[in-house]
Amino acid sequence: MGARRPELGWGIPMREGDPHCHRGPVLTTVAPGLPVSAHSVLDVVPQLPGQSAAAALRETAEVALAADDLGYRRFWLGEQHGVRGVGGAAPAVLAAVLAARTDRIRLGAGGVLLTNHQPLVVAEQFAALAAAYPSRIDLGVGEQRTVAPSTAAALAGGARDSFPQRLDELCGFLRDGTPGRVPVGDVRLSLAGLPPPVFVLADHPSTAMTAAVRGLPLFLAHHGAAAVTPGAVAAYREHFQPTGPKARPYLAVTVGVVAADSEEEAVVRFAEYVRVKTRLAAAGPRVTSAELMALLDPPLTGRERGRAERLLDDPGYIVGSRATVAAALGALVASTTADEVMLIPLAFDGLIRSAILRTVAAGLTRVVRTVPRHTPPLIATA
């Protein structure tokens, strides 16, 4: 019998000869039942009006620590630009900050909007992260379909190449150190080593197909496009092209979650989240921070209550008690055949986001693990 292959951790054994992005990692199925370790977290660094950037980052760090302690698999940071109430625009930087603070959990982007960036820059950033934190870095990439003209101009005018072209170039850099196209010239990846696994984020069957034909794992944005999930799942599984004898489709779905001790408390928290998010989105572009804070003062309106009630019927959101959420997550896995579920805790307050993760973990395992920590402060008080 041959020697056992070393593992990168979290069921990603090493192998050689993969012609695609995964020159090394192969994603394997987790144990049936999807325990906490088959659930992950997506955070966008929520930031309320009047809250400093340092405070928002500290809260996200505390949520990441809670996820690490509770046994979640990954903690990813989203990339959004020009969205009021969202501080997550630089996932590579934030992943580096949080990787230094956590012990075990995988950190990464959920995801880098590849149409906003040059593939070489993204490859070099995440190659450096993977070198600094071996076996703990993920690279999720997606496509930004709509962006404000001013934001596109600030991001160097948007992409000339299509998302599939940029994805291929990124994978070429991570796999071979070169873009995989001519003319190559002297362009070569710095700090090339064992690359981070690449995941495709999709909200449409066409993007799911992009992942499938390249043999890449797929994360479906079920929380924002639940109606297209069945079609995207079918397209991905039907057209998946394995990159080796042991390769197989790997599918994860995202879902917005509010879990609390009771159904009533969960609904109240969800309505509060909808109230704040709706008002921030509706405010004009020139509104001051003081005006925004005043705008958030009035209580929930009838229109906002109606919006929250409609969203409760959206399968992309799960709101309820520990038992309700655990059952709904199981049903989601059964209906989508997902290998992993990525939770988006729906709250602007970091303490509430951490509480949501604890409640979900308790529902899945009935045991909440807490690890004492003795770490220095993340960042000086602003």
VMD Tcl script that draws the C-alpha trace (Angstrom):
set ca {
  {0.00 0.00 0.00}
  {1.35 3.41 -0.94}
  {2.06 6.13 1.57}
  {-0.92 8.16 2.63}
  {-1.15 11.48 0.88}
  {-0.76 14.56 3.04}
  {-3.87 16.66 3.45}
  {-4.34 20.38 3.25}
  {-7.05 20.20 5.89}
  {-10.84 20.27 5.75}
  {-10.96 17.27 3.43}
  {-8.84 18.76 0.63}
  {-6.11 16.17 -0.11}
  {-3.18 16.96 -2.37}
  {-2.73 15.53 -5.83}
  {-0.64 16.23 -8.90}
  {-1.27 16.81 -12.55}
  {-4.48 18.81 -12.37}
  {-4.71 20.90 -15.56}
  {-7.12 23.43 -14.05}
  {-6.98 25.81 -11.11}
  {-6.72 23.07 -8.51}
  {-3.11 22.06 -8.93}
  {-3.28 20.17 -5.66}
  {-6.65 20.54 -3.91}
  {-9.55 18.20 -4.52}
  {-12.79 18.91 -2.70}
  {-14.31 15.85 -1.09}
  {-17.73 15.16 0.35}
  {-18.29 15.88 4.02}
  {-19.99 13.39 6.27}
  {-23.74 12.98 5.70}
  {-25.98 15.26 7.67}
  {-24.01 18.46 7.12}
  {-22.71 19.23 10.62}
  {-21.50 22.66 11.69}
  {-18.19 21.94 9.95}
  {-20.05 21.82 6.62}
  {-21.49 25.29 7.20}
  {-19.65 28.53 6.55}
  {-20.17 32.26 7.02}
  {-20.26 35.24 4.65}
  {-19.76 38.73 6.10}
  {-19.75 42.11 4.36}
  {-18.49 44.19 7.34}
  {-21.78 45.99 8.08}
  {-21.25 49.60 9.13}
  {-24.00 51.79 10.53}
  {-24.05 55.58 10.16}
  {-21.91 57.15 12.85}
  {-19.93 53.95 13.40}
  {-16.20 54.23 12.75}
  {-14.46 51.95 10.27}
  {-12.33 50.59 13.10}
  {-15.42 49.69 15.15}
  {-17.06 47.95 12.18}
  {-13.90 45.95 11.55}
  {-13.61 45.00 15.23}
  {-17.17 43.68 15.18}
  {-16.51 41.57 12.08}
  {-13.36 40.22 13.74}
  {-15.40 39.17 16.76}
  {-17.90 37.41 14.48}
  {-15.01 35.59 12.79}
  {-13.66 34.52 16.19}
  {-17.08 33.19 17.14}
  {-17.32 31.25 13.87}
  {-13.85 29.83 14.47}
  {-14.74 28.74 18.01}
  {-18.01 27.18 16.92}
  {-16.45 24.98 14.26}
  {-17.68 26.62 11.07}
  {-15.63 25.75 7.98}
  {-14.99 29.10 6.32}
  {-15.38 32.81 6.94}
  {-15.53 34.75 3.70}
  {-15.62 38.50 3.09}
  {-17.69 39.98 0.30}
  {-16.65 42.71 -2.11}
  {-19.12 45.55 -2.56}
  {-18.36 49.08 -3.67}
  {-20.42 52.18 -3.04}
  {-23.07 50.38 -0.98}
  {-24.17 52.35 2.07}
  {-23.95 50.29 5.25}
  {-21.33 47.90 3.83}
  {-17.63 48.24 4.71}
  {-16.36 45.17 2.87}
  {-14.64 46.31 -0.33}
  {-11.17 44.76 0.04}
  {-11.59 41.05 0.84}
  {-7.91 40.18 0.41}
  {-6.85 42.75 3.01}
  {-9.64 41.79 5.40}
  {-8.84 38.07 5.03}
  {-5.23 38.79 6.01}
  {-6.35 40.71 9.09}
  {-8.74 37.97 10.21}
  {-6.38 35.10 9.43}
  {-3.93 36.61 11.91}
  {-6.62 36.67 14.58}
  {-8.17 33.23 14.14}
  {-6.78 29.74 14.68}
  {-8.38 27.22 12.34}
  {-11.18 28.54 10.18}
  {-10.52 29.09 6.48}
  {-10.53 32.75 5.37}
  {-11.20 34.10 1.94}
  {-13.16 36.18 -0.50}
  {-16.81 35.64 -1.16}
  {-15.92 36.86 -3.55}
  {-13.52 38.96 -5.50}
  {-15.49 40.53 -8.36}
  {-13.05 39.52 -11.06}
  {-14.48 41.92 -13.61}
  {-13.26 44.76 -11.36}
  {-9.63 43.60 -11.16}
  {-6.69 42.42 -13.20}
  {-6.27 38.64 -12.74}
  {-2.53 38.95 -12.06}
  {-3.15 41.30 -9.12}
  {-5.75 38.96 -7.62}
  {-3.51 35.91 -8.14}
  {-0.54 37.61 -6.48}
  {-2.61 38.79 -3.51}
  {-4.01 35.35 -2.79}
  {-0.76 33.52 -3.54}
  {0.85 35.68 -0.86}
  {-2.00 34.94 1.55}
  {-1.74 31.21 0.85}
  {2.00 31.34 1.52}
  {1.47 33.19 4.80}
  {-1.42 31.00 5.98}
  {-1.01 27.55 4.39}
  {-4.20 25.52 3.97}
  {-6.38 28.32 5.33}
  {-7.03 30.58 2.33}
  {-9.85 30.34 -0.23}
  {-10.39 32.42 -3.34}
  {-14.00 32.89 -4.36}
  {-14.51 34.87 -7.56}
  {-17.61 36.28 -9.16}
  {-18.86 38.66 -11.79}
  {-20.31 42.11 -11.15}
  {-23.08 42.45 -13.71}
  {-24.19 45.97 -12.78}
  {-22.15 48.80 -11.31}
  {-22.63 52.56 -11.11}
  {-20.68 54.41 -13.84}
  {-18.77 56.43 -11.23}
  {-17.74 53.25 -9.42}
  {-16.73 51.59 -12.69}
  {-14.58 54.59 -13.55}
  {-12.90 54.48 -10.12}
  {-12.17 50.80 -10.69}
  {-10.22 51.58 -13.87}
  {-13.26 51.69 -16.13}
  {-14.49 48.13 -15.70}
  {-13.36 44.99 -17.46}
  {-12.54 44.67 -21.11}
  {-12.36 40.89 -20.95}
  {-15.33 38.73 -20.07}
  {-15.58 36.93 -16.75}
  {-14.72 33.52 -18.26}
  {-11.62 34.99 -19.91}
  {-10.47 36.56 -16.67}
  {-11.19 33.36 -14.77}
  {-9.02 31.37 -17.18}
  {-6.21 33.89 -16.87}
  {-6.43 33.83 -13.07}
  {-6.33 30.03 -13.05}
  {-3.38 30.07 -15.42}
  {-1.40 32.28 -13.06}
  {-2.24 30.17 -10.02}
  {-1.64 26.86 -11.78}
  {1.47 27.55 -13.85}
  {2.64 30.98 -12.75}
  {1.76 32.37 -16.20}
  {-1.51 33.60 -17.71}
  {-1.76 30.66 -20.09}
  {-2.19 32.79 -23.19}
  {0.07 34.47 -25.72}
  {1.87 36.75 -25.68}
  {3.11 35.68 -22.25}
  {6.29 37.73 -22.28}
  {7.93 38.04 -18.88}
  {4.68 38.02 -16.88}
  {4.96 35.49 -14.08}
  {3.28 35.05 -10.72}
  {5.20 36.21 -7.66}
  {5.28 33.99 -4.57}
  {4.01 31.05 -6.61}
  {3.49 27.97 -4.47}
  {0.61 25.73 -3.52}
  {-2.30 27.87 -4.76}
  {-5.50 28.53 -2.84}
  {-8.56 26.66 -4.10}
  {-10.66 28.73 -6.50}
  {-14.45 28.79 -6.19}
  {-16.91 30.34 -8.62}
  {-19.76 32.42 -7.18}
  {-22.88 32.39 -9.31}
  {-26.37 33.83 -9.36}
  {-27.30 32.55 -12.82}
  {-27.16 29.21 -14.68}
  {-24.72 30.65 -17.23}
  {-22.14 31.34 -14.51}
  {-22.79 27.88 -13.05}
  {-21.94 26.51 -16.49}
  {-18.71 28.52 -16.46}
  {-17.69 26.70 -13.28}
  {-18.89 23.31 -14.51}
  {-16.92 23.16 -17.76}
  {-13.75 24.12 -15.86}
  {-14.29 21.53 -13.14}
  {-14.44 24.18 -10.42}
  {-16.49 24.16 -7.20}
  {-19.58 26.36 -7.20}
  {-21.16 28.63 -4.59}
  {-24.71 29.60 -5.55}
  {-26.13 32.92 -4.33}
  {-29.38 31.32 -3.20}
  {-30.01 34.26 -0.82}
  {-30.29 36.69 -3.72}
  {-31.55 34.54 -6.57}
  {-33.44 31.58 -5.11}
  {-35.67 31.36 -8.18}
  {-32.75 30.38 -10.42}
  {-31.18 27.92 -7.97}
  {-32.82 24.75 -9.43}
  {-31.75 25.63 -12.97}
  {-28.24 26.56 -11.89}
  {-27.84 23.34 -9.90}
  {-29.01 21.27 -12.86}
  {-26.72 23.08 -15.30}
  {-23.72 22.66 -13.01}
  {-24.18 18.95 -12.34}
  {-25.12 18.10 -15.92}
  {-22.17 19.87 -17.53}
  {-19.47 19.31 -14.91}
  {-16.19 18.21 -16.49}
  {-13.90 16.47 -13.97}
  {-10.25 17.48 -13.95}
  {-9.04 14.11 -12.67}
  {-10.20 10.61 -11.75}
  {-11.30 11.64 -8.25}
  {-12.75 15.04 -9.10}
  {-16.48 15.55 -8.77}
  {-18.93 18.45 -8.55}
  {-18.84 20.45 -5.34}
  {-21.84 22.67 -4.66}
  {-22.54 25.15 -1.88}
  {-25.49 27.49 -1.43}
  {-25.75 30.76 0.46}
  {-28.73 31.65 2.63}
  {-29.65 34.64 4.79}
  {-30.30 33.60 8.40}
  {-31.78 35.04 11.58}
  {-31.92 32.53 14.43}
  {-33.03 33.35 17.99}
  {-34.39 31.72 21.13}
  {-37.97 32.06 19.88}
  {-39.81 32.52 16.61}
  {-41.07 35.91 17.74}
  {-37.62 37.22 18.62}
  {-36.21 36.06 15.29}
  {-38.96 37.79 13.33}
  {-38.47 41.03 15.29}
  {-34.72 40.97 14.59}
  {-35.31 40.26 10.92}
  {-37.79 43.14 10.64}
  {-35.24 45.44 12.28}
  {-32.62 44.37 9.76}
  {-35.03 45.03 6.88}
  {-35.96 48.44 8.35}
  {-32.35 49.63 8.52}
  {-31.32 48.16 5.18}
  {-34.34 49.65 3.40}
  {-33.74 53.13 4.76}
  {-30.03 53.11 3.99}
  {-30.76 52.02 0.41}
  {-33.42 54.69 -0.06}
  {-31.35 57.62 1.22}
  {-29.98 60.05 -1.35}
  {-26.30 60.03 -2.32}
  {-25.56 63.35 -0.64}
  {-27.17 62.60 2.72}
  {-24.86 63.30 5.65}
  {-24.08 60.82 8.41}
  {-26.11 62.89 10.88}
  {-29.09 62.92 8.53}
  {-28.80 59.15 8.08}
  {-28.78 58.61 11.83}
  {-31.94 60.72 12.11}
  {-33.48 58.77 9.25}
  {-32.98 55.52 11.16}
  {-34.72 56.78 14.32}
  {-38.44 56.30 13.51}
  {-39.92 52.88 14.23}
  {-40.87 50.25 11.67}
  {-43.45 51.46 9.16}
  {-46.28 49.48 7.68}
  {-44.55 49.36 4.30}
  {-41.34 48.04 5.87}
  {-43.31 45.46 7.83}
  {-44.93 44.30 4.61}
  {-41.53 44.00 2.91}
  {-40.21 41.93 5.81}
  {-43.25 39.65 5.66}
  {-42.76 39.11 1.93}
  {-39.10 38.27 2.45}
  {-40.07 35.70 5.07}
  {-41.66 33.75 2.21}
  {-38.48 33.95 0.11}
  {-36.65 30.58 0.21}
  {-33.37 32.48 0.23}
  {-34.02 33.51 3.85}
  {-34.42 31.35 6.96}
  {-35.84 33.04 10.07}
  {-36.91 31.35 13.27}
  {-35.98 29.49 16.42}
  {-33.09 27.08 16.77}
  {-35.23 24.09 15.81}
  {-36.93 25.88 12.92}
  {-33.65 27.02 11.41}
  {-32.00 23.61 11.79}
  {-34.94 21.92 10.06}
  {-34.99 24.53 7.27}
  {-31.26 24.13 6.67}
  {-31.74 20.38 6.37}
  {-34.56 20.89 3.88}
  {-32.39 23.31 1.88}
  {-29.61 20.73 1.63}
  {-32.09 18.06 0.56}
  {-33.68 20.24 -2.13}
  {-30.41 21.55 -3.59}
  {-28.16 18.50 -3.00}
  {-25.64 20.96 -1.57}
  {-22.35 19.79 -0.07}
  {-22.06 22.95 2.03}
  {-24.20 25.84 3.23}
  {-22.84 29.37 3.64}
  {-24.77 31.43 6.17}
  {-25.24 35.18 5.98}
  {-26.22 36.32 9.49}
  {-28.66 39.17 8.88}
  {-27.83 41.87 11.40}
  {-25.83 45.07 11.47}
  {-24.80 44.53 15.09}
  {-21.80 42.22 15.45}
  {-23.02 40.79 18.75}
  {-26.29 39.75 17.11}
  {-24.45 38.19 14.16}
  {-22.36 36.15 16.58}
  {-25.49 35.18 18.52}
  {-27.13 33.98 15.30}
  {-24.14 31.73 14.57}
  {-24.23 30.31 18.10}
  {-27.93 29.57 17.87}
  {-27.54 27.84 14.50}
  {-24.60 25.80 15.78}
  {-26.58 24.79 18.84}
  {-29.44 23.65 16.63}
  {-27.11 21.57 14.48}
  {-25.04 20.00 17.25}
  {-26.70 20.86 20.58}
  {-23.21 21.59 21.85}
  {-21.56 25.00 21.79}
  {-17.77 24.94 22.10}
  {-15.97 27.97 23.48}
  {-12.20 28.31 23.31}
  {-10.55 30.85 25.65}
  {-8.31 33.27 23.82}
  {-5.44 35.48 24.83}
  {-4.83 37.66 21.81}
  {-3.88 41.32 21.49}
  {-6.41 43.90 20.33}
  {-7.13 43.83 16.62}
  {-6.74 47.53 16.08}
  {-6.34 50.68 18.12}
  {-9.51 52.49 19.08}
  {-10.33 55.08 16.45}
}
mol new
graphics top color blue
foreach p $ca { graphics top sphere $p radius 0.5 }
foreach p [lrange $ca 0 end-1] q [lrange $ca 1 end] { graphics top cylinder $p $q radius 0.2 }
display resetview
